[in-house]
Amino acid sequence: MSIELNVALDYEEPLNLEEALGDIKIVCGFDDVIRGSSIWVDDWLMALVESVQALSRGDREYTSDIVTESCPLIFRSSSQGVSI
């Protein structure tokens, strides 16, 4: 799995992660790609961190309701790895 995150920076203003917009690309295999454009970076990063923590505790599934998105991300752990 690889995650690419692009954030547009305004060098005249200090970076405020709570208001940072960007694009995300999550590659889970050769053809499995999740893309998000103009996403709130802090919301997505929090969802990813929470899911890793839950799966590390031994949870088999974790649902992350990203407030700014229309549908949740569901992370599932199996013997073959993690799927989103």
mmCIF file of the N, C-alpha and C atoms, coordinates in Angstrom:
data_MODEL
# 
_entry.id   MODEL 
# 
loop_
_atom_site.group_PDB 
_atom_site.id 
_atom_site.type_symbol 
_atom_site.label_atom_id 
_atom_site.label_alt_id 
_atom_site.label_comp_id 
_atom_site.label_asym_id 
_atom_site.label_entity_id 
_atom_site.label_seq_id 
_atom_site.pdbx_PDB_ins_code 
_atom_site.Cartn_x 
_atom_site.Cartn_y 
_atom_site.Cartn_z 
_atom_site.occupancy 
_atom_site.B_iso_or_equiv 
_atom_site.pdbx_formal_charge 
_atom_site.auth_seq_id 
_atom_site.auth_comp_id 
_atom_site.auth_asym_id 
_atom_site.auth_atom_id 
_atom_site.pdbx_PDB_model_num 
ATOM 1   N N  . MET A 1 1  ? 0.860   -1.167  0.000   1.00 0.00 ? 1  MET A N  1 
ATOM 2   C CA . MET A 1 1  ? 0.000   0.000   0.000   1.00 0.00 ? 1  MET A CA 1 
ATOM 3   C C  . MET A 1 1  ? 0.903   1.225   0.000   1.00 0.00 ? 1  MET A C  1 
ATOM 4   N N  . SER A 1 2  ? 0.566   2.181   -0.805  1.00 0.00 ? 2  SER A N  1 
ATOM 5   C CA . SER A 1 2  ? 1.295   3.448   -0.788  1.00 0.00 ? 2  SER A CA 1 
ATOM 6   C C  . SER A 1 2  ? 0.287   4.592   -0.720  1.00 0.00 ? 2  SER A C  1 
ATOM 7   N N  . ILE A 1 3  ? 0.719   5.675   -0.106  1.00 0.00 ? 3  ILE A N  1 
ATOM 8   C CA . ILE A 1 3  ? -0.142  6.849   0.055   1.00 0.00 ? 3  ILE A CA 1 
ATOM 9   C C  . ILE A 1 3  ? 0.612   8.065   -0.448  1.00 0.00 ? 3  ILE A C  1 
ATOM 10  N N  . GLU A 1 4  ? 0.005   8.788   -1.365  1.00 0.00 ? 4  GLU A N  1 
ATOM 11  C CA . GLU A 1 4  ? 0.565   10.049  -1.855  1.00 0.00 ? 4  GLU A CA 1 
ATOM 12  C C  . GLU A 1 4  ? -0.352  11.168  -1.391  1.00 0.00 ? 4  GLU A C  1 
ATOM 13  N N  . LEU A 1 5  ? 0.222   12.190  -0.826  1.00 0.00 ? 5  LEU A N  1 
ATOM 14  C CA . LEU A 1 5  ? -0.554  13.328  -0.342  1.00 0.00 ? 5  LEU A CA 1 
ATOM 15  C C  . LEU A 1 5  ? 0.086   14.594  -0.880  1.00 0.00 ? 5  LEU A C  1 
ATOM 16  N N  . ASN A 1 6  ? -0.685  15.386  -1.587  1.00 0.00 ? 6  ASN A N  1 
ATOM 17  C CA . ASN A 1 6  ? -0.201  16.653  -2.133  1.00 0.00 ? 6  ASN A CA 1 
ATOM 18  C C  . ASN A 1 6  ? -0.973  17.790  -1.490  1.00 0.00 ? 6  ASN A C  1 
ATOM 19  N N  . VAL A 1 7  ? -0.242  18.731  -0.931  1.00 0.00 ? 7  VAL A N  1 
ATOM 20  C CA . VAL A 1 7  ? -0.856  19.876  -0.272  1.00 0.00 ? 7  VAL A CA 1 
ATOM 21  C C  . VAL A 1 7  ? -0.328  21.141  -0.940  1.00 0.00 ? 7  VAL A C  1 
ATOM 22  N N  . ALA A 1 8  ? -1.245  22.009  -1.320  1.00 0.00 ? 8  ALA A N  1 
ATOM 23  C CA . ALA A 1 8  ? -0.851  23.293  -1.898  1.00 0.00 ? 8  ALA A CA 1 
ATOM 24  C C  . ALA A 1 8  ? -0.454  24.235  -0.763  1.00 0.00 ? 8  ALA A C  1 
ATOM 25  N N  . LEU A 1 9  ? 0.754   24.761  -0.827  1.00 0.00 ? 9  LEU A N  1 
ATOM 26  C CA . LEU A 1 9  ? 1.237   25.647  0.224   1.00 0.00 ? 9  LEU A CA 1 
ATOM 27  C C  . LEU A 1 9  ? 1.219   27.095  -0.245  1.00 0.00 ? 9  LEU A C  1 
ATOM 28  N N  . ASP A 1 10 ? 0.817   27.958  0.636   1.00 0.00 ? 10 ASP A N  1 
ATOM 29  C CA . ASP A 1 10 ? 0.881   29.397  0.406   1.00 0.00 ? 10 ASP A CA 1 
ATOM 30  C C  . ASP A 1 10 ? 2.028   29.909  1.268   1.00 0.00 ? 10 ASP A C  1 
ATOM 31  N N  . TYR A 1 11 ? 3.124   30.234  0.629   1.00 0.00 ? 11 TYR A N  1 
ATOM 32  C CA . TYR A 1 11 ? 4.329   30.592  1.375   1.00 0.00 ? 11 TYR A CA 1 
ATOM 33  C C  . TYR A 1 11 ? 4.225   31.938  2.080   1.00 0.00 ? 11 TYR A C  1 
ATOM 34  N N  . GLU A 1 12 ? 3.182   32.692  1.808   1.00 0.00 ? 12 GLU A N  1 
ATOM 35  C CA . GLU A 1 12 ? 3.001   33.976  2.476   1.00 0.00 ? 12 GLU A CA 1 
ATOM 36  C C  . GLU A 1 12 ? 2.237   33.828  3.784   1.00 0.00 ? 12 GLU A C  1 
ATOM 37  N N  . GLU A 1 13 ? 1.578   32.693  3.964   1.00 0.00 ? 13 GLU A N  1 
ATOM 38  C CA . GLU A 1 13 ? 0.801   32.438  5.177   1.00 0.00 ? 13 GLU A CA 1 
ATOM 39  C C  . GLU A 1 13 ? 1.376   31.220  5.886   1.00 0.00 ? 13 GLU A C  1 
ATOM 40  N N  . PRO A 1 14 ? 1.352   31.193  7.222   1.00 0.00 ? 14 PRO A N  1 
ATOM 41  C CA . PRO A 1 14 ? 1.801   29.993  7.933   1.00 0.00 ? 14 PRO A CA 1 
ATOM 42  C C  . PRO A 1 14 ? 0.863   28.818  7.663   1.00 0.00 ? 14 PRO A C  1 
ATOM 43  N N  . LEU A 1 15 ? 1.438   27.602  7.644   1.00 0.00 ? 15 LEU A N  1 
ATOM 44  C CA . LEU A 1 15 ? 0.648   26.404  7.383   1.00 0.00 ? 15 LEU A CA 1 
ATOM 45  C C  . LEU A 1 15 ? -0.292  26.127  8.545   1.00 0.00 ? 15 LEU A C  1 
ATOM 46  N N  . ASN A 1 16 ? -1.564  26.009  8.252   1.00 0.00 ? 16 ASN A N  1 
ATOM 47  C CA . ASN A 1 16 ? -2.574  25.662  9.238   1.00 0.00 ? 16 ASN A CA 1 
ATOM 48  C C  . ASN A 1 16 ? -3.195  24.349  8.779   1.00 0.00 ? 16 ASN A C  1 
ATOM 49  N N  . LEU A 1 17 ? -2.817  23.237  9.429   1.00 0.00 ? 17 LEU A N  1 
ATOM 50  C CA . LEU A 1 17 ? -3.297  21.928  8.996   1.00 0.00 ? 17 LEU A CA 1 
ATOM 51  C C  . LEU A 1 17 ? -4.805  21.781  9.086   1.00 0.00 ? 17 LEU A C  1 
ATOM 52  N N  . GLU A 1 18 ? -5.450  22.525  9.953   1.00 0.00 ? 18 GLU A N  1 
ATOM 53  C CA . GLU A 1 18 ? -6.898  22.430  10.065  1.00 0.00 ? 18 GLU A CA 1 
ATOM 54  C C  . GLU A 1 18 ? -7.609  23.020  8.860   1.00 0.00 ? 18 GLU A C  1 
ATOM 55  N N  . GLU A 1 19 ? -6.902  23.819  8.076   1.00 0.00 ? 19 GLU A N  1 
ATOM 56  C CA . GLU A 1 19 ? -7.502  24.423  6.895   1.00 0.00 ? 19 GLU A CA 1 
ATOM 57  C C  . GLU A 1 19 ? -6.785  24.036  5.610   1.00 0.00 ? 19 GLU A C  1 
ATOM 58  N N  . ALA A 1 20 ? -5.867  23.063  5.680   1.00 0.00 ? 20 ALA A N  1 
ATOM 59  C CA . ALA A 1 20 ? -5.084  22.673  4.509   1.00 0.00 ? 20 ALA A CA 1 
ATOM 60  C C  . ALA A 1 20 ? -5.913  21.778  3.589   1.00 0.00 ? 20 ALA A C  1 
ATOM 61  N N  . LEU A 1 21 ? -5.967  22.161  2.333   1.00 0.00 ? 21 LEU A N  1 
ATOM 62  C CA . LEU A 1 21 ? -6.619  21.355  1.302   1.00 0.00 ? 21 LEU A CA 1 
ATOM 63  C C  . LEU A 1 21 ? -5.551  20.669  0.467   1.00 0.00 ? 21 LEU A C  1 
ATOM 64  N N  . GLY A 1 22 ? -5.884  19.500  -0.033  1.00 0.00 ? 22 GLY A N  1 
ATOM 65  C CA . GLY A 1 22 ? -4.929  18.784  -0.867  1.00 0.00 ? 22 GLY A CA 1 
ATOM 66  C C  . GLY A 1 22 ? -5.596  17.655  -1.614  1.00 0.00 ? 22 GLY A C  1 
ATOM 67  N N  . ASP A 1 23 ? -4.769  16.835  -2.225  1.00 0.00 ? 23 ASP A N  1 
ATOM 68  C CA . ASP A 1 23 ? -5.228  15.661  -2.957  1.00 0.00 ? 23 ASP A CA 1 
ATOM 69  C C  . ASP A 1 23 ? -4.566  14.437  -2.334  1.00 0.00 ? 23 ASP A C  1 
ATOM 70  N N  . ILE A 1 24 ? -5.270  13.309  -2.348  1.00 0.00 ? 24 ILE A N  1 
ATOM 71  C CA . ILE A 1 24 ? -4.726  12.073  -1.802  1.00 0.00 ? 24 ILE A CA 1 
ATOM 72  C C  . ILE A 1 24 ? -4.927  10.953  -2.814  1.00 0.00 ? 24 ILE A C  1 
ATOM 73  N N  . LYS A 1 25 ? -3.949  10.061  -2.853  1.00 0.00 ? 25 LYS A N  1 
ATOM 74  C CA . LYS A 1 25 ? -4.025  8.869   -3.698  1.00 0.00 ? 25 LYS A CA 1 
ATOM 75  C C  . LYS A 1 25 ? -3.515  7.707   -2.854  1.00 0.00 ? 25 LYS A C  1 
ATOM 76  N N  . ILE A 1 26 ? -4.367  6.701   -2.660  1.00 0.00 ? 26 ILE A N  1 
ATOM 77  C CA . ILE A 1 26 ? -4.010  5.508   -1.909  1.00 0.00 ? 26 ILE A CA 1 
ATOM 78  C C  . ILE A 1 26 ? -4.031  4.344   -2.891  1.00 0.00 ? 26 ILE A C  1 
ATOM 79  N N  . VAL A 1 27 ? -2.887  3.697   -3.044  1.00 0.00 ? 27 VAL A N  1 
ATOM 80  C CA . VAL A 1 27 ? -2.755  2.572   -3.960  1.00 0.00 ? 27 VAL A CA 1 
ATOM 81  C C  . VAL A 1 27 ? -2.676  1.298   -3.132  1.00 0.00 ? 27 VAL A C  1 
ATOM 82  N N  . CYS A 1 28 ? -3.649  0.409   -3.325  1.00 0.00 ? 28 CYS A N  1 
ATOM 83  C CA . CYS A 1 28 ? -3.726  -0.819  -2.534  1.00 0.00 ? 28 CYS A CA 1 
ATOM 84  C C  . CYS A 1 28 ? -3.351  -2.043  -3.351  1.00 0.00 ? 28 CYS A C  1 
ATOM 85  N N  . GLY A 1 29 ? -2.951  -1.880  -4.540  1.00 0.00 ? 29 GLY A N  1 
ATOM 86  C CA . GLY A 1 29 ? -2.596  -2.985  -5.430  1.00 0.00 ? 29 GLY A CA 1 
ATOM 87  C C  . GLY A 1 29 ? -2.358  -2.414  -6.809  1.00 0.00 ? 29 GLY A C  1 
ATOM 88  N N  . PHE A 1 30 ? -2.338  -3.277  -7.790  1.00 0.00 ? 30 PHE A N  1 
ATOM 89  C CA . PHE A 1 30 ? -2.063  -2.786  -9.141  1.00 0.00 ? 30 PHE A CA 1 
ATOM 90  C C  . PHE A 1 30 ? -3.207  -1.955  -9.702  1.00 0.00 ? 30 PHE A C  1 
ATOM 91  N N  . ASP A 1 31 ? -4.443  -2.373  -9.440  1.00 0.00 ? 31 ASP A N  1 
ATOM 92  C CA . ASP A 1 31 ? -5.601  -1.675  -10.003 1.00 0.00 ? 31 ASP A CA 1 
ATOM 93  C C  . ASP A 1 31 ? -6.482  -1.026  -8.954  1.00 0.00 ? 31 ASP A C  1 
ATOM 94  N N  . ASP A 1 32 ? -6.175  -1.219  -7.679  1.00 0.00 ? 32 ASP A N  1 
ATOM 95  C CA . ASP A 1 32 ? -7.011  -0.684  -6.608  1.00 0.00 ? 32 ASP A CA 1 
ATOM 96  C C  . ASP A 1 32 ? -6.469  0.664   -6.150  1.00 0.00 ? 32 ASP A C  1 
ATOM 97  N N  . VAL A 1 33 ? -7.157  1.728   -6.555  1.00 0.00 ? 33 VAL A N  1 
ATOM 98  C CA . VAL A 1 33 ? -6.706  3.079   -6.240  1.00 0.00 ? 33 VAL A CA 1 
ATOM 99  C C  . VAL A 1 33 ? -7.874  3.874   -5.677  1.00 0.00 ? 33 VAL A C  1 
ATOM 100 N N  . ILE A 1 34 ? -7.612  4.557   -4.578  1.00 0.00 ? 34 ILE A N  1 
ATOM 101 C CA . ILE A 1 34 ? -8.585  5.486   -4.002  1.00 0.00 ? 34 ILE A CA 1 
ATOM 102 C C  . ILE A 1 34 ? -8.016  6.881   -4.196  1.00 0.00 ? 34 ILE A C  1 
ATOM 103 N N  . ARG A 1 35 ? -8.801  7.769   -4.778  1.00 0.00 ? 35 ARG A N  1 
ATOM 104 C CA . ARG A 1 35 ? -8.357  9.145   -5.007  1.00 0.00 ? 35 ARG A CA 1 
ATOM 105 C C  . ARG A 1 35 ? -9.341  10.116  -4.361  1.00 0.00 ? 35 ARG A C  1 
ATOM 106 N N  . GLY A 1 36 ? -8.793  11.184  -3.825  1.00 0.00 ? 36 GLY A N  1 
ATOM 107 C CA . GLY A 1 36 ? -9.611  12.252  -3.297  1.00 0.00 ? 36 GLY A CA 1 
ATOM 108 C C  . GLY A 1 36 ? -9.019  13.589  -3.715  1.00 0.00 ? 36 GLY A C  1 
ATOM 109 N N  . SER A 1 37 ? -9.834  14.467  -4.217  1.00 0.00 ? 37 SER A N  1 
ATOM 110 C CA . SER A 1 37 ? -9.375  15.795  -4.640  1.00 0.00 ? 37 SER A CA 1 
ATOM 111 C C  . SER A 1 37 ? -9.980  16.851  -3.738  1.00 0.00 ? 37 SER A C  1 
ATOM 112 N N  . SER A 1 38 ? -9.220  17.864  -3.461  1.00 0.00 ? 38 SER A N  1 
ATOM 113 C CA . SER A 1 38 ? -9.645  18.959  -2.592  1.00 0.00 ? 38 SER A CA 1 
ATOM 114 C C  . SER A 1 38 ? -10.151 18.433  -1.256  1.00 0.00 ? 38 SER A C  1 
ATOM 115 N N  . ILE A 1 39 ? -9.367  17.564  -0.654  1.00 0.00 ? 39 ILE A N  1 
ATOM 116 C CA . ILE A 1 39 ? -9.734  16.968  0.633   1.00 0.00 ? 39 ILE A CA 1 
ATOM 117 C C  . ILE A 1 39 ? -9.169  17.816  1.766   1.00 0.00 ? 39 ILE A C  1 
ATOM 118 N N  . TRP A 1 40 ? -9.791  17.706  2.924   1.00 0.00 ? 40 TRP A N  1 
ATOM 119 C CA . TRP A 1 40 ? -9.241  18.337  4.122   1.00 0.00 ? 40 TRP A CA 1 
ATOM 120 C C  . TRP A 1 40 ? -8.178  17.385  4.663   1.00 0.00 ? 40 TRP A C  1 
ATOM 121 N N  . VAL A 1 41 ? -6.940  17.779  4.583   1.00 0.00 ? 41 VAL A N  1 
ATOM 122 C CA . VAL A 1 41 ? -5.808  16.922  4.912   1.00 0.00 ? 41 VAL A CA 1 
ATOM 123 C C  . VAL A 1 41 ? -5.893  16.388  6.338   1.00 0.00 ? 41 VAL A C  1 
ATOM 124 N N  . ASP A 1 42 ? -6.241  17.222  7.300   1.00 0.00 ? 42 ASP A N  1 
ATOM 125 C CA . ASP A 1 42 ? -6.273  16.771  8.695   1.00 0.00 ? 42 ASP A CA 1 
ATOM 126 C C  . ASP A 1 42 ? -7.308  15.672  8.907   1.00 0.00 ? 42 ASP A C  1 
ATOM 127 N N  . ASP A 1 43 ? -8.457  15.745  8.237   1.00 0.00 ? 43 ASP A N  1 
ATOM 128 C CA . ASP A 1 43 ? -9.488  14.719  8.379   1.00 0.00 ? 43 ASP A CA 1 
ATOM 129 C C  . ASP A 1 43 ? -9.002  13.364  7.880   1.00 0.00 ? 43 ASP A C  1 
ATOM 130 N N  . TRP A 1 44 ? -8.361  13.359  6.718   1.00 0.00 ? 44 TRP A N  1 
ATOM 131 C CA . TRP A 1 44 ? -7.876  12.109  6.141   1.00 0.00 ? 44 TRP A CA 1 
ATOM 132 C C  . TRP A 1 44 ? -6.714  11.542  6.947   1.00 0.00 ? 44 TRP A C  1 
ATOM 133 N N  . LEU A 1 45 ? -5.795  12.383  7.370   1.00 0.00 ? 45 LEU A N  1 
ATOM 134 C CA . LEU A 1 45 ? -4.679  11.886  8.168   1.00 0.00 ? 45 LEU A CA 1 
ATOM 135 C C  . LEU A 1 45 ? -5.167  11.290  9.481   1.00 0.00 ? 45 LEU A C  1 
ATOM 136 N N  . MET A 1 46 ? -6.130  11.917  10.114  1.00 0.00 ? 46 MET A N  1 
ATOM 137 C CA . MET A 1 46 ? -6.694  11.394  11.354  1.00 0.00 ? 46 MET A CA 1 
ATOM 138 C C  . MET A 1 46 ? -7.347  10.032  11.104  1.00 0.00 ? 46 MET A C  1 
ATOM 139 N N  . ALA A 1 47 ? -8.079  9.896   10.011  1.00 0.00 ? 47 ALA A N  1 
ATOM 140 C CA . ALA A 1 47 ? -8.716  8.620   9.682   1.00 0.00 ? 47 ALA A CA 1 
ATOM 141 C C  . ALA A 1 47 ? -7.677  7.524   9.481   1.00 0.00 ? 47 ALA A C  1 
ATOM 142 N N  . LEU A 1 48 ? -6.589  7.847   8.794   1.00 0.00 ? 48 LEU A N  1 
ATOM 143 C CA . LEU A 1 48 ? -5.542  6.857   8.569   1.00 0.00 ? 48 LEU A CA 1 
ATOM 144 C C  . LEU A 1 48 ? -4.854  6.461   9.871   1.00 0.00 ? 48 LEU A C  1 
ATOM 145 N N  . VAL A 1 49 ? -4.556  7.427   10.715  1.00 0.00 ? 49 VAL A N  1 
ATOM 146 C CA . VAL A 1 49 ? -3.909  7.144   12.000  1.00 0.00 ? 49 VAL A CA 1 
ATOM 147 C C  . VAL A 1 49 ? -4.825  6.301   12.881  1.00 0.00 ? 49 VAL A C  1 
ATOM 148 N N  . GLU A 1 50 ? -6.092  6.671   12.981  1.00 0.00 ? 50 GLU A N  1 
ATOM 149 C CA . GLU A 1 50 ? -7.043  5.917   13.807  1.00 0.00 ? 50 GLU A CA 1 
ATOM 150 C C  . GLU A 1 50 ? -7.195  4.478   13.313  1.00 0.00 ? 50 GLU A C  1 
ATOM 151 N N  . SER A 1 51 ? -7.196  4.287   12.004  1.00 0.00 ? 51 SER A N  1 
ATOM 152 C CA . SER A 1 51 ? -7.348  2.933   11.469  1.00 0.00 ? 51 SER A CA 1 
ATOM 153 C C  . SER A 1 51 ? -6.124  2.080   11.780  1.00 0.00 ? 51 SER A C  1 
ATOM 154 N N  . VAL A 1 52 ? -4.935  2.642   11.651  1.00 0.00 ? 52 VAL A N  1 
ATOM 155 C CA . VAL A 1 52 ? -3.713  1.895   11.978  1.00 0.00 ? 52 VAL A CA 1 
ATOM 156 C C  . VAL A 1 52 ? -3.713  1.528   13.459  1.00 0.00 ? 52 VAL A C  1 
ATOM 157 N N  . GLN A 1 53 ? -4.126  2.445   14.310  1.00 0.00 ? 53 GLN A N  1 
ATOM 158 C CA . GLN A 1 53 ? -4.185  2.155   15.747  1.00 0.00 ? 53 GLN A CA 1 
ATOM 159 C C  . GLN A 1 53 ? -5.180  1.031   16.040  1.00 0.00 ? 53 GLN A C  1 
ATOM 160 N N  . ALA A 1 54 ? -6.349  1.084   15.430  1.00 0.00 ? 54 ALA A N  1 
ATOM 161 C CA . ALA A 1 54 ? -7.376  0.066   15.671  1.00 0.00 ? 54 ALA A CA 1 
ATOM 162 C C  . ALA A 1 54 ? -6.916  -1.305  15.186  1.00 0.00 ? 54 ALA A C  1 
ATOM 163 N N  . LEU A 1 55 ? -6.353  -1.375  13.995  1.00 0.00 ? 55 LEU A N  1 
ATOM 164 C CA . LEU A 1 55 ? -5.903  -2.651  13.464  1.00 0.00 ? 55 LEU A CA 1 
ATOM 165 C C  . LEU A 1 55 ? -4.706  -3.174  14.257  1.00 0.00 ? 55 LEU A C  1 
ATOM 166 N N  . SER A 1 56 ? -3.871  -2.290  14.767  1.00 0.00 ? 56 SER A N  1 
ATOM 167 C CA . SER A 1 56 ? -2.728  -2.697  15.594  1.00 0.00 ? 56 SER A CA 1 
ATOM 168 C C  . SER A 1 56 ? -3.186  -3.284  16.924  1.00 0.00 ? 56 SER A C  1 
ATOM 169 N N  . ARG A 1 57 ? -4.335  -2.828  17.417  1.00 0.00 ? 57 ARG A N  1 
ATOM 170 C CA . ARG A 1 57 ? -4.906  -3.381  18.663  1.00 0.00 ? 57 ARG A CA 1 
ATOM 171 C C  . ARG A 1 57 ? -5.497  -4.767  18.445  1.00 0.00 ? 57 ARG A C  1 
ATOM 172 N N  . GLY A 1 58 ? -5.655  -5.156  17.204  1.00 0.00 ? 58 GLY A N  1 
ATOM 173 C CA . GLY A 1 58 ? -6.220  -6.464  16.904  1.00 0.00 ? 58 GLY A CA 1 
ATOM 174 C C  . GLY A 1 58 ? -7.623  -6.414  16.345  1.00 0.00 ? 58 GLY A C  1 
ATOM 175 N N  . ASP A 1 59 ? -8.190  -5.215  16.177  1.00 0.00 ? 59 ASP A N  1 
ATOM 176 C CA . ASP A 1 59 ? -9.520  -5.106  15.562  1.00 0.00 ? 59 ASP A CA 1 
ATOM 177 C C  . ASP A 1 59 ? -9.437  -5.643  14.128  1.00 0.00 ? 59 ASP A C  1 
ATOM 178 N N  . ARG A 1 60 ? -10.426 -6.396  13.711  1.00 0.00 ? 60 ARG A N  1 
ATOM 179 C CA . ARG A 1 60 ? -10.441 -6.950  12.347  1.00 0.00 ? 60 ARG A CA 1 
ATOM 180 C C  . ARG A 1 60 ? -10.989 -5.944  11.337  1.00 0.00 ? 60 ARG A C  1 
ATOM 181 N N  . GLU A 1 61 ? -11.801 -4.991  11.841  1.00 0.00 ? 61 GLU A N  1 
ATOM 182 C CA . GLU A 1 61 ? -12.390 -3.987  10.956  1.00 0.00 ? 61 GLU A CA 1 
ATOM 183 C C  . GLU A 1 61 ? -12.514 -2.673  11.704  1.00 0.00 ? 61 GLU A C  1 
ATOM 184 N N  . TYR A 1 62 ? -12.299 -1.584  10.964  1.00 0.00 ? 62 TYR A N  1 
ATOM 185 C CA . TYR A 1 62 ? -12.458 -0.258  11.554  1.00 0.00 ? 62 TYR A CA 1 
ATOM 186 C C  . TYR A 1 62 ? -13.122 0.649   10.522  1.00 0.00 ? 62 TYR A C  1 
ATOM 187 N N  . THR A 1 63 ? -14.171 1.329   10.936  1.00 0.00 ? 63 THR A N  1 
ATOM 188 C CA . THR A 1 63 ? -14.866 2.271   10.063  1.00 0.00 ? 63 THR A CA 1 
ATOM 189 C C  . THR A 1 63 ? -14.547 3.687   10.516  1.00 0.00 ? 63 THR A C  1 
ATOM 190 N N  . SER A 1 64 ? -14.065 4.480   9.577   1.00 0.00 ? 64 SER A N  1 
ATOM 191 C CA . SER A 1 64 ? -13.719 5.862   9.878   1.00 0.00 ? 64 SER A CA 1 
ATOM 192 C C  . SER A 1 64 ? -14.686 6.784   9.149   1.00 0.00 ? 64 SER A C  1 
ATOM 193 N N  . ASP A 1 65 ? -15.522 7.451   9.907   1.00 0.00 ? 65 ASP A N  1 
ATOM 194 C CA . ASP A 1 65 ? -16.446 8.418   9.320   1.00 0.00 ? 65 ASP A CA 1 
ATOM 195 C C  . ASP A 1 65 ? -15.745 9.758   9.197   1.00 0.00 ? 65 ASP A C  1 
ATOM 196 N N  . ILE A 1 66 ? -15.325 10.080  7.996   1.00 0.00 ? 66 ILE A N  1 
ATOM 197 C CA . ILE A 1 66 ? -14.691 11.372  7.740   1.00 0.00 ? 66 ILE A CA 1 
ATOM 198 C C  . ILE A 1 66 ? -15.818 12.379  7.563   1.00 0.00 ? 66 ILE A C  1 
ATOM 199 N N  . VAL A 1 67 ? -15.864 13.340  8.447   1.00 0.00 ? 67 VAL A N  1 
ATOM 200 C CA . VAL A 1 67 ? -16.974 14.296  8.492   1.00 0.00 ? 67 VAL A CA 1 
ATOM 201 C C  . VAL A 1 67 ? -17.160 15.013  7.159   1.00 0.00 ? 67 VAL A C  1 
ATOM 202 N N  . THR A 1 68 ? -16.076 15.323  6.485   1.00 0.00 ? 68 THR A N  1 
ATOM 203 C CA . THR A 1 68 ? -16.150 16.105  5.256   1.00 0.00 ? 68 THR A CA 1 
ATOM 204 C C  . THR A 1 68 ? -16.374 15.259  4.004   1.00 0.00 ? 68 THR A C  1 
ATOM 205 N N  . GLU A 1 69 ? -16.549 13.933  4.175   1.00 0.00 ? 69 GLU A N  1 
ATOM 206 C CA . GLU A 1 69 ? -16.768 13.048  3.028   1.00 0.00 ? 69 GLU A CA 1 
ATOM 207 C C  . GLU A 1 69 ? -18.164 12.444  3.091   1.00 0.00 ? 69 GLU A C  1 
ATOM 208 N N  . SER A 1 70 ? -18.665 12.026  1.948   1.00 0.00 ? 70 SER A N  1 
ATOM 209 C CA . SER A 1 70 ? -20.027 11.498  1.878   1.00 0.00 ? 70 SER A CA 1 
ATOM 210 C C  . SER A 1 70 ? -20.136 10.033  2.307   1.00 0.00 ? 70 SER A C  1 
ATOM 211 N N  . CYS A 1 71 ? -19.036 9.300   2.280   1.00 0.00 ? 71 CYS A N  1 
ATOM 212 C CA . CYS A 1 71 ? -19.093 7.903   2.713   1.00 0.00 ? 71 CYS A CA 1 
ATOM 213 C C  . CYS A 1 71 ? -17.851 7.577   3.549   1.00 0.00 ? 71 CYS A C  1 
ATOM 214 N N  . PRO A 1 72 ? -17.985 6.597   4.447   1.00 0.00 ? 72 PRO A N  1 
ATOM 215 C CA . PRO A 1 72 ? -16.878 6.275   5.349   1.00 0.00 ? 72 PRO A CA 1 
ATOM 216 C C  . PRO A 1 72 ? -15.789 5.446   4.658   1.00 0.00 ? 72 PRO A C  1 
ATOM 217 N N  . LEU A 1 73 ? -14.617 5.433   5.272   1.00 0.00 ? 73 LEU A N  1 
ATOM 218 C CA . LEU A 1 73 ? -13.561 4.509   4.873   1.00 0.00 ? 73 LEU A CA 1 
ATOM 219 C C  . LEU A 1 73 ? -13.651 3.310   5.808   1.00 0.00 ? 73 LEU A C  1 
ATOM 220 N N  . ILE A 1 74 ? -13.636 2.127   5.241   1.00 0.00 ? 74 ILE A N  1 
ATOM 221 C CA . ILE A 1 74 ? -13.701 0.908   6.051   1.00 0.00 ? 74 ILE A CA 1 
ATOM 222 C C  . ILE A 1 74 ? -12.399 0.144   5.834   1.00 0.00 ? 74 ILE A C  1 
ATOM 223 N N  . PHE A 1 75 ? -11.684 -0.080  6.909   1.00 0.00 ? 75 PHE A N  1 
ATOM 224 C CA . PHE A 1 75 ? -10.417 -0.797  6.874   1.00 0.00 ? 75 PHE A CA 1 
ATOM 225 C C  . PHE A 1 75 ? -10.664 -2.202  7.391   1.00 0.00 ? 75 PHE A C  1 
ATOM 226 N N  . ARG A 1 76 ? -10.226 -3.240  6.636   1.00 0.00 ? 76 ARG A N  1 
ATOM 227 C CA . ARG A 1 76 ? -10.396 -4.628  7.061   1.00 0.00 ? 76 ARG A CA 1 
ATOM 228 C C  . ARG A 1 76 ? -9.040  -5.318  7.068   1.00 0.00 ? 76 ARG A C  1 
ATOM 229 N N  . SER A 1 77 ? -8.788  -6.046  8.141   1.00 0.00 ? 77 SER A N  1 
ATOM 230 C CA . SER A 1 77 ? -7.556  -6.799  8.289   1.00 0.00 ? 77 SER A CA 1 
ATOM 231 C C  . SER A 1 77 ? -7.837  -8.284  8.047   1.00 0.00 ? 77 SER A C  1 
ATOM 232 N N  . SER A 1 78 ? -6.962  -8.925  7.292   1.00 0.00 ? 78 SER A N  1 
ATOM 233 C CA . SER A 1 78 ? -7.085  -10.363 7.043   1.00 0.00 ? 78 SER A CA 1 
ATOM 234 C C  . SER A 1 78 ? -5.676  -10.957 7.024   1.00 0.00 ? 78 SER A C  1 
ATOM 235 N N  . SER A 1 79 ? -5.596  -12.243 6.814   1.00 0.00 ? 79 SER A N  1 
ATOM 236 C CA . SER A 1 79 ? -4.290  -12.890 6.770   1.00 0.00 ? 79 SER A CA 1 
ATOM 237 C C  . SER A 1 79 ? -3.472  -12.437 5.556   1.00 0.00 ? 79 SER A C  1 
ATOM 238 N N  . GLN A 1 80 ? -4.134  -11.886 4.539   1.00 0.00 ? 80 GLN A N  1 
ATOM 239 C CA . GLN A 1 80 ? -3.428  -11.405 3.349   1.00 0.00 ? 80 GLN A CA 1 
ATOM 240 C C  . GLN A 1 80 ? -3.031  -9.934  3.446   1.00 0.00 ? 80 GLN A C  1 
ATOM 241 N N  . GLY A 1 81 ? -3.459  -9.231  4.475   1.00 0.00 ? 81 GLY A N  1 
ATOM 242 C CA . GLY A 1 81 ? -3.105  -7.826  4.633   1.00 0.00 ? 81 GLY A CA 1 
ATOM 243 C C  . GLY A 1 81 ? -4.318  -6.977  4.989   1.00 0.00 ? 81 GLY A C  1 
ATOM 244 N N  . VAL A 1 82 ? -4.252  -5.735  4.611   1.00 0.00 ? 82 VAL A N  1 
ATOM 245 C CA . VAL A 1 82 ? -5.304  -4.770  4.933   1.00 0.00 ? 82 VAL A CA 1 
ATOM 246 C C  . VAL A 1 82 ? -5.968  -4.310  3.639   1.00 0.00 ? 82 VAL A C  1 
ATOM 247 N N  . SER A 1 83 ? -7.276  -4.209  3.667   1.00 0.00 ? 83 SER A N  1 
ATOM 248 C CA . SER A 1 83 ? -8.008  -3.653  2.534   1.00 0.00 ? 83 SER A CA 1 
ATOM 249 C C  . SER A 1 83 ? -8.807  -2.452  3.007   1.00 0.00 ? 83 SER A C  1 
ATOM 250 N N  . ILE A 1 84 ? -9.043  -1.540  2.072   1.00 0.00 ? 84 ILE A N  1 
ATOM 251 C CA . ILE A 1 84 ? -9.808  -0.329  2.375   1.00 0.00 ? 84 ILE A CA 1 
ATOM 252 C C  . ILE A 1 84 ? -11.047 -0.328  1.484   1.00 0.00 ? 84 ILE A C  1 
# 
